Amino acid sequence: MLWTIISISSAPLGELEEIGSELDTDRLIGSLGEHEESIYSVEWSCCDAWIFASLSYDGRVIINQVPSAEKYKILL
């Protein structure tokens, strides 16, 4: 599962609340169902802030990215 967790953001207190009510709550962005086993580790790309990799107990590595709609909500 991919979540947006605004409650632990590094933005100054109150700054994000002024932007809009959709951004001021923690919520589920999506569920990633490519793994057959539990996910062991997740790492963000050092080259692209929107790409991450997940590793499951069965040894499968999945490369994924933040959905474009979520990316634009953050940037715009």
C-alpha positions as a printed NumPy array, in Angstrom:
array([[  0.   ,   0.   ,   0.   ],
       [  1.194,   3.477,  -0.802],
       [  0.113,   6.185,   1.653],
       [  0.439,   9.944,   1.834],
       [  1.252,  10.719,   5.459],
       [  0.893,  14.45 ,   5.954],
       [  0.993,  14.094,   9.747],
       [  4.765,  13.443,   9.601],
       [  5.593,  15.997,   6.905],
       [  8.647,  18.213,   7.242],
       [  6.64 ,  21.254,   6.107],
       [  6.117,  23.972,   8.743],
       [  3.046,  23.493,  10.931],
       [ -0.055,  25.03 ,   9.359],
       [  1.496,  25.563,   5.922],
       [ -0.153,  22.546,   4.294],
       [ -3.531,  23.15 ,   5.942],
       [ -3.856,  26.423,   4.037],
       [ -3.471,  24.698,   0.669],
       [ -6.664,  22.635,   0.831],
       [ -8.576,  20.074,   2.792],
       [ -7.618,  17.167,   0.481],
       [ -3.944,  17.56 ,   1.36 ],
       [ -4.304,  17.915,   5.125],
       [ -5.223,  14.282,   5.928],
       [ -3.378,  10.978,   5.798],
       [ -4.835,   8.763,   3.076],
       [ -4.23 ,   5.693,   0.959],
       [ -2.935,   6.474,  -2.541],
       [ -2.986,   2.949,  -3.913],
       [ -2.399,  -0.716,  -3.306],
       [  0.412,  -2.504,  -5.094],
       [ -0.491,  -6.135,  -5.712],
       [  2.52 ,  -7.413,  -7.67 ],
       [  4.082,  -9.214,  -4.679],
       [  2.986, -12.706,  -3.67 ],
       [  4.647, -12.578,  -0.229],
       [  4.981,  -9.884,   2.438],
       [  7.151,  -6.902,   1.553],
       [ 10.503,  -6.963,   3.322],
       [ 11.921,  -3.568,   2.346],
       [ 11.139,  -0.41 ,   0.361],
       [ 13.683,   2.103,  -0.941],
       [ 13.247,   5.396,  -2.783],
       [ 15.395,   6.084,  -5.844],
       [ 18.342,   8.417,  -5.327],
       [ 18.006,   9.651,  -8.936],
       [ 14.248,  10.192,  -9.217],
       [ 12.143,  11.162,  -6.193],
       [  9.003,   9.589,  -7.703],
       [ 10.377,   6.045,  -8.176],
       [ 10.729,   3.38 ,  -5.492],
       [ 11.584,  -0.321,  -5.286],
       [ 10.049,  -2.951,  -3.032],
       [ 11.519,  -6.336,  -2.072],
       [  9.357,  -9.225,  -0.871],
       [ 10.295, -12.315,   1.138],
       [ 10.127, -14.463,  -2.009],
       [ 12.999, -12.399,  -3.492],
       [ 10.917, -10.465,  -6.01 ],
       [ 11.974,  -6.847,  -6.603],
       [  9.344,  -4.526,  -8.064],
       [ 10.162,  -1.051,  -9.396],
       [  7.203,   1.327,  -9.24 ],
       [  6.433,   5.037,  -9.275],
       [  4.141,   7.484,  -7.554],
       [  0.996,   7.954,  -9.677],
       [  1.11 ,  11.074, -11.866],
       [ -2.084,  12.466, -10.331],
       [ -0.493,  12.398,  -6.849],
       [  2.743,  13.845,  -8.188],
       [  0.929,  16.841,  -9.682],
       [ -1.106,  17.403,  -6.482],
       [  2.189,  17.762,  -4.624],
       [  3.926,  19.927,  -7.231],
       [  1.103,  22.252,  -8.275]])
